[in-house]
């Protein structure tokens, strides 16, 4: 499972980081930063939750 993010559309809510600090961070402007594109099996549920709760729908699992 791979994770993608449209950083240009990110509204800096931080919900993704609150869901998984192992997968997400934010830059100085609050925009999402993927810490890895390859989601470890142990983080799959967190990745799905982050995709579901992102208010700007910028996250996608492929």
C-alpha positions, 0 to 999 in steps of 0.5 A: 500500500502506498500513500500520496498527498496533494501538498498544493491542496493541503489546508494544514489542519494537522489531522493526519499528523494526529492520526499517525506521527509515523506517516505524517509531519508538517512543514513550517507552513503546516503543509503535510509531509509524507515521512514514507510513501510505503505504508508499513502493515502496522500503520495501514489502519492509521493511513486509512483513517487519515485519508478518511478524516482529511478535510481537504481530501488531499490524501490517497492510498494506492 
